[in-house]
Amino acid sequence: MTHVIPFTISGRRLVHSRLSAVSGLLTILAVTMSSFHVPATGPAAGQPVSWGYFNTPHLGTVFTNIAAGGTHSLAIQSDGTILGWGGNYGTYAGGLFIETGAPIPTDLSNVVAVAAGINASPAHGVALKNDGTVVPWGDNSYQQTNAPTNLGNVVAVAAGENHCTALTSDGTVVCWGSYRNQFGAILPMTAPNDLTNGTAIAAGRNFNLALKTDGTVVGWGDIAYGASITPDGLNSVTTIAAGFSHSLALKNDGTVVGWGEDSYGEATPPEGLTNVIAIAAGGGSSYQDPAPTHSGGHSLALKADGTVAAWGKNNYGQTDVPPGLSNVVAIAAGGTFSLALQSNGNIVAWGDDREGATSVPPKLTDVVAISAGTFHLLAIKNTGTVVAWGMNSAGQTVVPNQLSNVVAIAGGDSHSLALKGDGSVVAWGDSSHGETNVPPDLTNVAAISAGAGFSLALKNDGTVKAWGTSYEGAADVPSGLTNVQTIAAGRSFSLALKTDGTVVSWGSNYQGQTNVPAGLTNVTAIAAGSAHALALERDGTVVGWGWNNFGQATIPAGLSNVIAVAAGWHDSVVLRSDGTVFGWGERDFSEANPPAGLSNVVAISLAQNFCMALTADLKTIVIEKGNEGPKIRFHTFPGLPYTVEYFPDLSAVGWVPLPNGGVQGTGEDASVTDSTAPQGAARFYRVKRLP
């Protein structure tokens, strides 16, 4: 669905990358022989940045706190920012996912605590900053993100289904939003007038708890299941937790008391449970369940020795604590999943992962290529390994064990592809349409692309192979198609860029997405979205066609100096030669609005409601001016052969290999000096991975 563009760096400017039918991945570099300036600052090399439906991946910082919602997870990073993953940003209706939530604010920082809405449809959250202010975000259907004006001195936050709660430093509890009572009526959530001396708060689906300085607990809101009705004589409490419809209290002797719904034993702690230092309560159903009952929950307890105990409903393994789990310092219970934060800052997750709630984003540094599926993301690290995160409804983020030597990746609707250095293809994820059934005789592959239920592969001989569904002909490669240098798979159509600069398209045409504009030539890159297409011409301008309901196929006036294109669901994004990103089209998740100040970008990938960019430190991968001529420095994959070639312009023919330009990949940067370059001349260089 997305066109993956490997990063390219030049001394004076960035020039587009492309995939060659005869040589695999090509990185095209340009430099003039006059002196040039290398930027002195920039992001770390290989750093991905994402915006829209997904937030920036984990960039090597450690986690300091966690929170679990109905089907999504939140974590505070050591730099005070929040990372979110999983679903719960919409609802299922008639089997279709409808996005109705909002992403975490991109400028949110200095966060010390966070709470995720319980099984909300759609999601909301609230963050507490180090200055005592709160920042709510997400759905506001019930005013749950309308924090009271001038609310300050907050020391704790909690979030229910459609409400938020805050505790201030003077022991006052403040609520906003609404709740549904036992009769189905929607009422404003307000704290009891006589509630004072609060020291902790917890929010259930439609109720709240507050712990007072005298060790007693107060509950209010919906009284269904009795979760808000504290047991008589409950005292000496040090910590409280509220689940979907049950409650827990930790006493100062290290024992746990539970009340409320107990359909699966969630409110009945295991006999002999002692030495507990923290508790968490969850419950509810996923939007993917055919007929959600929202009944039953589960509970967690963190013991003083760093181990975790779990009990209650276990339909998705949410109480199956991973064997050997230790050194835990914090716990969180979601709808049907569980989280544990370890002392080293790592997060361990278990239970329901159908919406990616337990797919903790990996540490993403030293990334050399990126690709975005509909609701999941892929990245190649400089070791040739692959990391994946996001929605995992069909195993699309479960990278096969021991997958290595990967040189290209592609994310489809619910499946993933990887191209290895030996020209073979590995696929995983949804196979209901045969999209992961790689033909056994497929070899010598130079490029890959993934759509909705089908996959494409470009071979070294310039032919294209497809497999998976042929719904509306997306996988029906035109007979006799040859001399292809780049491919792109849309949702239900396909594009091929030929070596003569023309474009061929096939598949669904209900929005004119396969109607390639007459006379379109000199194309150097292509991108296929849901039902629209983009083509980058040699002069740096862009042509669009197909579905245009949000203007995604209408190129903004004056757009130029483009070196890469990406097409999403209802939006388009381009990378310009100065390393900046520009987008247009639908902006409901701000996917077409790159973060302010984003620069030094070397690759882009756009999916349904989010965009990802790969940045690089231009100090580490450059074309340097040496005493004997330009020095071309580039990254290599272990065991792969490369050669450096030059040409006076960007013609597709006539490239000349540099003497001593052959390099055997080691996984590190390599450099080649062009001692043949005349003084003052301009030359373009490309680094070619050999078959």
Secondary structure, DSSP 8 states (H G I E B T S, - for coil): ----------SS-----EEETTTEEEEEEEEESS-----S----TTEEEEEESS-----S--EEEEEE-SSEEEEEETTS-EEEEES-SEEEETTEEEE------TT--SEEEEEE-SS-SS-EEEEEETTS-EEEEE--TTSTT---TT---EEEEEE-SSEEEEEETTS-EEEEEEEE-TTS-EEE----TT---EEEEEE-SSEEEEEETTS-EEEEE--GGGTTS--TT--SEEEEEE-SSEEEEEETTS-EEEEE--TTSTTS--TT---EEEEEE-----TTSSS------EEEEEETTS-EEEEE--TTSTT---TT---EEEEEE-SSEEEEEETTS-EEEEE--TTSTT-------SEEEEEE-SSEEEEEETTS-EEEEE--TTSTT---TT---EEEEEE-SSEEEEEETTS-EEEEE--TTSTT---TT--SEEEEEE-SSEEEEEETTS-EEEEE--GGGTT---TT---EEEEEE-SSEEEEEETTS-EEEEE--TTSTT---TT---EEEEEE-SSEEEEEETTS-EEEEE--TTSTTS--TT---EEEEEE-SSEEEEEETTS-EEEEE--TTSTTS--TT--SEEEEEE-SSEEEEEE--TTTS-EEEETTEEEEEEE--TT-EEEEEEESS--SS--EEEEEEEEE--SSEEEEE-TT--TT-EEEEEEEE--
